Amino acid sequence: MANDKSHYRRYGRRGHGKKRGQTNKTLYEKPRLDPQLKHVFRKIGVPARAHLTPDPFQLEALDLVKDYDVLVSAPTGAGKTWIASQIIQSYLSQNLRVWYASPLKALSNSIYQEFCYEFGPFTCGILTGDRKENPDAPIIVGTTEILRNQLYDAMHEGKSIGTDLVILDEAHYLSDPERGVVWEEVLIYLPPRVRLLLLSATISNAEEVCMWLKEIRGVPNRVVRSKERPVPIKMLFLFPDGLIVPLGGKKRLNLRVKKYIGYKSPTHRGRPERLDFGAIIKCLRKIDLLPAIFFLKSRADCDRALETCSPARKTPEERDYLKRTVNKFLKAFPHLKWHRQMRSLLDAMVGSHHGGQLPYWKVLIEKMMVKGCLEAIFSTSTVAAGVNFPARTVVLVQSDRYNGHEFVDLTATDFHQMIGRAGRRGKDNIGFTLVIPGRHQDPQLIYDLQRSYSEPLFSQIHINFSMTLNLLLSHRPPEVKDLLGRSFSTFQKQKFVSFIKQRVDEKGKGLWADFMNHILFLKETVFVDEKDRLTADGLWASKLRLDQPLLIAEAIRNGGLDHVLPETLAGCLAPFVWDRNQEVELKLKGSLDISELKGQFEEVLGYIEKIRALKEKRGFDSSPIIFWPCAALFIWARGVPWERLLEFVRVDEGDMASLIMRTADHLRQIANLRDTHPKLASVADDAVELILREPVYIV
């Protein structure tokens, strides 16, 4: 840039987007580097192939885990999985067993494939709810919920869980509002004889977590920290005319960026209303910043971004490799051949990755990115949450995210998870985070976040009916009181004051009282007797490890699910799975008559009406129970093709796939009632077979 004044004259002092008469098509056309970036860009390239030299923190963790529980806190992409694989190898050589738990089924599947390649398929098993393969293998990979359920069973049977080492990946999920309770339960219930290795993104209160673990487990432990990434990241800012400058220096935001975005008018931050992502990709291609991951705020934004991308300029050899790789995948998953985004994948070499996509389409996108076949993917925060395919550049177009209820500013943890995908170990000397200006972008916040520590972990433990039933399987109430006294919530409340104590009180205060309230309700509904022991109904209901076990148990014991066909059972369970109050219009055609199903659904509602009303009266939450999921699963179980199902029930295919898979989880729970409800369990098994088919599930 010749001088600052000409730059500001081009866009106007407030930087409202583009110069007069400039179209989106001419934005980002001529990338230019700020002179102070030239030495940085000279580092771009692939490092020379060399034998992997472990980092000091990796070697430290390997040494300490021989004698201690270990919590490894290191940036995303630093090499924590390598530590796990080395320790697993050591345990296998001693004929010991390992349980590797992760928060996501997709991540568990990915780790399982890695371990099968490294240790051999007969050495590894997987347990995710969707998959149960080789469950007696010395290495088990699975979700944390399955591990927690195994601990419930071990306590009930009076046995110790059959493993010698538990590895909890993504351990910062301890602070997740929805999933954190499961992590905390695992840590409380895990026997002290089992060695514990926690792998986490950088957290600021790792020592506090270890103090708590030492107190409840009585086992000495150590924290291993690493602040440095093996591949450094440079933060950049892209002006619409193609100028790229450092986002900031050591002490403050770049003054040119600050003047351009016009902080006196925060509603105008210099981005066109619709970004031309194709133009940005062309810009990044010219300066060798691909492949890139674009983090966008919604599924629709990810899908729309594909429409702006023109065919990529690749050699015939590169295109041939892409097509051969895709075709090889399609042999196993032929239903994806006509996917609506296949053309973008093959021509523009870009993909959209989010929760609204079919599971195996996301797997294809992941494989193509890992193999280096794609130039860019557009994703919601799903990629940041543990799915491993880093890129050279991460592109941020907004500084907020949707938390399920509203848009909120990114936290330091969110931010570090996202930018951690920039820079591929062994493939990049340097990675980049590129900030694009816009109405929902606050570069000052982004600048501050890069210099901030991740937020401390807080306890998210809370009492629910499934937990209450399962604890009463093996403990008397005084023993449960002792267990709850070992919670992270109680520890934080006792050890810390002021603002931390105030927040913990909201979550931790009254755990015991809340547990007793649940027991009183279970007594009132005759799942627990007057001696605080499970009744016969309570015993089998404890096997329903679901979000709403009492409602389903009530329907079962009142006969509401007796003598139903497998497809009807699948339909009647689906409304208990869908936890969003989202009505969907059914557009049924032809010979599909669901009037009988509607009557069965209303009959089930009648059987549980009293307990639902009592839950509300006693102050317990109940999710809405709506009809359309019932119709969707019934239709699907009747063999209707996938495309027609989505015509009848207009929801994202990823949401439909999730509804089907979670309904299968619920059916499996009912199939566990073989001892007390053999006929119903058999019907549940049949229903699982009907609904787990292409394109939702591939054996």
Secondary structure as UniProt FT lines:
FT   HELIX           4..11
FT   TURN            12..15
FT   TURN            20..21
FT   HELIX           24..26
FT   TURN            27..28
FT   STRAND          32..33
FT   HELIX           35..37
FT   HELIX           38..41
FT   TURN            42..43
FT   HELIX           56..64
FT   TURN            65..67
FT   STRAND          69..73
FT   TURN            76..77
FT   HELIX           80..93
FT   TURN            94..95
FT   STRAND          98..102
FT   HELIX           105..119
FT   HELIX           121..123
FT   STRAND          124..127
FT   STRAND          132..133
FT   TURN            135..136
FT   STRAND          139..143
FT   HELIX           144..157
FT   STRAND          165..168
FT   HELIX           171..175
FT   TURN            177..179
FT   HELIX           180..189
FT   TURN            192..193
FT   STRAND          195..200
FT   TURN            204..205
FT   HELIX           206..217
FT   STRAND          221..225
FT   STRAND          233..238
FT   TURN            240..241
FT   STRAND          243..246
FT   HELIX           255..261
FT   TURN            262..264
FT   TURN            266..267
FT   HELIX           277..286
FT   TURN            287..288
FT   STRAND          292..295
FT   HELIX           299..307
FT   HELIX           316..332
FT   HELIX           334..338
FT   TURN            340..341
FT   HELIX           342..343
FT   HELIX           344..348
FT   STRAND          350..353
FT   TURN            355..356
FT   HELIX           359..370
FT   TURN            371..372
FT   STRAND          376..379
FT   TURN            381..382
FT   HELIX           383..385
FT   STRAND          393..396
FT   STRAND          400..402
FT   STRAND          407..409
FT   HELIX           412..419
FT   TURN            420..421
FT   TURN            425..427
FT   STRAND          431..435
FT   TURN            439..440
FT   HELIX           443..450
FT   HELIX           465..474
FT   HELIX           477..485
FT   HELIX           488..495
FT   HELIX           498..508
FT   TURN            509..510
FT   HELIX           511..524
FT   TURN            525..526
FT   TURN            530..531
FT   HELIX           536..541
FT   TURN            542..543
FT   HELIX           549..557
FT   TURN            558..563
FT   HELIX           566..577
FT   TURN            590..591
FT   HELIX           595..617
FT   TURN            618..619
FT   HELIX           628..637
FT   TURN            638..639
FT   HELIX           642..648
FT   HELIX           653..671
FT   TURN            672..676
FT   HELIX           678..691
FT   TURN            694..696
//
